[in-house]
Structure formats: C-alpha cells, structure tokens
Amino acid sequence: MTLRELYRPKYHFTPQKNWTNDPNGMFYYKGEYHLFFQHNPNDKVWGPMHWGHAVSTDLVHWEELPVALEPDSLGTIFSGCAVVDWENTSGFQTGQEKVIVAVFTQHEDDNEKQSIAYSNDRGRTWVKYKGNPVVKNPGIKDFRDPKVFWYAPSERWTMVLACHDRVRFYSSPDLKSWEYLSEFGQDHGAHGGVWECPDLFRLNIEGNPGEARWVLAVSVSNGAPNGGPGVQYFIGQFDGSTFTCENYESQALWVDYGRDFYAAVTWHHDPFGMERRILLAWANNWEYANCIPASSWRGAMSVPRELSLSRTKDGNIILVQKPVDEIMNLRKKVLISGRNLLIADNKPISITDIEDAAEIILKISVDDFKTEEFGLRILDDMGNFCSMTVDMESMKLTVDRNNTGVQFHDRYPGVFHAPICLNENELKLHIFIDSSLLEIFEGDGQVSFTNQFFLKGHVSQAELFALKGQVLYKTVEIYAL
Ligand code: FRU
C-alpha cells in the first residue's frame, strides 16, 4: 500500500483487502468497539459472504483481525448482530469474560434462516451453536438480517428481522429458542424494493426530559430520494411485542439523502457499557458497488454518528445525527478559520494543502447572500471536481458528480439533492471529505447527505465559490485531517 492509496479513505473504515458491504455484529465491550462486516476475503466483488472483523478504541482508528465467521453446510454468513450476554442467559459462558453471542443469517439459495455463534475471548474466536438454525425459514424468500436487543421490562431478548416487505419481531429468554411476536410495515413507508437490515432502539427527545420514542430503521433496496437503495425510519412505540408507528402510513422519513448510504445499524447498547447510540452505514450503493474504482479493496463505512431525537417547530419528531466527537481529535492543521468571509462571483477562495482528508464547517445567515448559488468544489490537480451547491431559492443542497473525470458505471454520474434545513435563519454545514467520500450534515444533524466521488487524481484542494453574486459566510473553519 502506498502512503496515499487513491480513493482509500483515511478515517473511514475499509478492509485491508477485498470486498465489504454491510456493517455487522457491532458491540462494545471492555473499551473496544467491535465492527464485523460483510466480507468476501477472496475477491474484490460480492461473493460467498464471511464476517470480517475489526476493533477500535476510538471509532476512527481500526485494527483488522482475522475473519470471524466462515460459511458452513447451512450457508454463507449474511448480515446480523452481536450482543454481550451479561447475565449468561445463553449458558455459553465458560470463563471470566462475558460471552458475546452473534446472531446472523445463513444464506442458501432461497432458504435463509438465523443462526448463532458465541465467543468467550472478547470476540477473538467463535464457536457456532450445534443447534443451528435457531429461527428456521417459514417459507419467506427474503428472511434475514436479525438485530437483537435486551428488552428489560419483559426480561427477554427481542429480535427484529427483515421479511421481504415488512419486519417481524421475535422474542427469546436465552438467544436459542425464539417465539414469533408480531410484524410491521407492509402498509407503511417506502416499498420501492425489498426491506433489509432493520434496527429498533429507544432514544430520548432532546430538550424534553423524560420523553422518549422508539425508532425503527429499515433499509430498502430501491426508491430512496435520489433513486436506488436508502435507509428509512419510523418513529413510534414498542411495548415488548408490537411496534406502533406514529408517522403517517404513506410517509417515508430518510436517515440520509445521499446515493451512498445503506444497511445502517447501531452498536449494541447495554445497560452497563456504552451510553451512546451510534449508527454506522455502508457508504456505497448496490447499483454500482461491484465496479467502484479501488485498488486492493472495495467498499467503505460511513463516519459513525451519534443519534438522538428532536422535535421540529411543527411538532414532528425526527432523527438527528452528529458525527462522533472522536473525529474532532483527527484535526491536524487549521487551513482556514475566519469570520465574515465574503466570496464574490468569479472570486473563489481556494484552500490548497488538502491531502485527501478535510473537515469544513460553514455558517451562513439567510440574510447574507445575494447570489443564485454558492458552495464548495473539491478538486484534484487536473481540474476535475465534485461540487456541493446551495440553492436558497429552491431550498436544495446539490451534489454534482458529473465532472469528476472518472466514469465506471452509468448510475454513478448525476446531480443529487437534499432539502435545506435552517435553524433560526442560519444554515450550518458540517462537511467531511475523505479521499472518495463526501458526508454533509446540516444544522444540528437534521439532514445528512452521503455520496462517494471519484476524481482522476487525489483530492488536493477545495474552493468556496459564488455564482452571479456574493455570499458572506458568518464563519468558515477548515481543518486538514
Ligand atoms: C444488504 C444485504 C443484506 C444481506 C447482505 C448480503 O446490503 O443485501 O440484506 O444480509 O447484504 O451480503
């Protein structure tokens, strides 16, 4: 690996070699964040799925460990989760360490079923349960991606499972015997494709002490705001057996508006360990994932995001996402830090010295622009660029990847939109650039927008521009990471 491998993100997780898609089995135990990932260890395209494994103490530096789970006679290893079995409900614990139990789909043609495996050495080695599968296929073609959590009021594990066009809930005292509870979703949300990778968790509503809601996140393989795959969510109540949705049946709420954000799930949350609810997605798109330019690996994860709920002015409850604070520790040099920075037509401000990775924070008051459009270009040395443009008239944020100089699939180029979100007349954009990834958070994280971009060369500079007019930035902060 060269010092700066073209396209390989620096602070987003990528496997050292070969293919990855969904993040799997994320749990936190004794100071380590564990990340497993859908992995083909033998090729740079999707193939027989294994679980790759990596650990981190800070969510931004990852150490890859040997492959954790390999295919067997029941099938390949599809997506799933892992939990710390604090009370040894499974009876699998053999030593002093708490036992970790992974729950995952085994895939065989049209027969998907759920299996478990356990680890008594902090996730280093795994034993598959002899009684697998623990949830047999009831005759449903897409029957996968279990996410399990401990539901304290009934002292049971709860599983949410994707079943073609809906999710099903199951419950278990010991992670081995599972009982069907209920289903949700056939008549709710977006159904442009099959449902995959669900997650269910409870979050507090910011600023409303004591008020909380359950969030059900579900990936859908087609029909996202900019076409193709995306992650929708539902806000509601969960009583241990049934999920009751509070947003309109026909309404789809989207976790992210970008082209490259899928299979998002959260780290296993436990009563004694991690307090935060952290989400991670595969920052890629099935439409072209198998062809993205990369050298020794293919596929990356998003930045980890801390979640909470917020009530909008019109009373709706929405998900908000904040990149984890740990990323701020990567700031190595201030490239610009200014107030009242005026950018006029044809007088862009260039920021050189970006070696693939940067963080940019822009704040603009709605009264301070007299321009049709303004924004940011990310460039290589040859003049190829990816742009992000703010259009206050149509209230759209646009990412344009038509001029990146690299073409590998007809679903890659294009112009993509996200809504603009203003807080008290201010637009705040928190932008993360990392080789081939552009993640934008608006406001307090009410909107997020994740897209890959492939320039011909390395990212070497960025440019703040205004078209036909001028914009006055209240503050601009740019850091090399
Ligand atoms: C989502 C998905 C899952 C499945 C896995 C297979 O991206 O299709 O539903 O478990 O990928 O790799």
Boltz pocket constraint, residues with backbone or C-beta under 6 A from the ligand:
constraints:
  - pocket:
      binder: B
      contacts: [[A, 21], [A, 22], [A, 38], [A, 49], [A, 77], [A, 78], [A, 79], [A, 105], [A, 144], [A, 145], [A, 195], [A, 196], [A, 197], [A, 262], [A, 263]]
      max_distance: 6.0
